[in-house]
Amino acid sequence: MQRAKESGACRVSKFESNVDLFRELNVPFESQDHANEALRGFLDDVRAAREKHKIANVCTIVQIDMKTESGIVPGFSSGFLGDLTMQLPIAARYYGQCQAEHRQIIDRALSQGLKIGREE
């Protein structure tokens, strides 16, 4: 099947914020080993969901906190499953979407007359 040049947005493309769930999940892992174990399990579930729902290309970006001898540190992991020629376009599209959403938040704050980093 030939790929069309235009792209469309799926109707189910947004995740909703859940502050209570975030607070529940935002607990650092006891160690890097525990964080890696959780990440492996998560990615195994992503692989299984990809196959179950027949999603060809999947990009993951994960940030998890873990306890170390120096304190709590963030850990990051990213990966891609599918057609590697689509890896950069998919990541770039998401980056652009994040920029647009960030700009909307700033514009909304400015239009409401909120002070952002300035003194009067």
N, C-alpha and C positions, 0 to 999 in steps of 0.2 A: 504494500500500500504506500503510495506517495504521500509525503507529509506536506500539508498546506503551509504556506508562508506566514499566514496570520496565526495569532494564538488567541485563545479565549479563556476567560476566567471561569472556573467551576463555581457553581452556586454555593457549595459547601467548602469555602476556602478560609474561613475565619474560625479561630478558637476564641472562646469567651473567657474572660478573666474570672477567676474564682479565688478571691483573696483568702478565704478560710482554708481552702485546699493548699494554696501556696504556702501559707504559714505552717501547715501541718507537714508539708514535704520539705520545707526549707530548713532542714536540720543537717548539720555536717555529718558525714560518715565518720566512723570511729578511726578509720585508717585508710591509707591508699589501697590496701588489699580489699577492704570492704567496698570501697568506691568502685574499684575495677570489677569486682564480682557483680555488683548491681548493674554496672554499665554493660557487662557481657550479657546478663539476663535480659536487660532492656533491648539490646540490639538483636538478640535471638528472637524476641517477641516481634520486633519490627520486621525482621526477615520473614517470619511466619505470617504476619499480617499482610505483607507485600504479596506473598504467594496466594494467600486465601482470597484477597480482594483484587488480585490480578492488576497490581500497580507496577508498571514497568520501571519507572525511574523514581528513586527515593533518595532524598538528601537529608542527613541528620546533622544537627549541631546541638551539642549537649554541654551544659555547664553544671558541675556538681562541686560542692564544698566538701573538704575532708580535713580531718585533724592531723597535724604533723607535730613534730617536736618544736617547730618554730611558731605554732599556732594554727589557726584555720586558714587554709589556702584554697583558692578556686582551682578546679581541674576542668580542662576543656577537651572535648573529643568531637571529631566530625568524620563523616563518611558518606559514601555514595554507593548505591546499588543500581545497576542498570547500564544504559548506553553512556559510556564515558564522554562521548562528544557532547552530551547534554549537561554534564556536570557544571561547567562554568555558566552556561546560559540560565540554568535553574537557580544557581547561587546568586547570580547577578540580578535576576528578577526579584528574588526575595530581598536582597540588599536595597534595591530601588523601592520596593514596597515599604520597607522599614523606614527609609528616608522620607517618603511621602507621608506616612503616618506620623512620624516625628514632627515634620513640618506643620501638619494639621494641628497637633497639640500646641505647638508654639504659637501658631496663628490664632487659635482659639483663645489662648491665655492673653495674648496681646490685645485682641479685640475686646476682651472683657476688662481691659485696663489693669491687669495684674502686673505687679512689679517683678521683673525677672532680672536678677543680678544688677540692679541699679538703685541708687539712692536718690531720694527727692528732697 
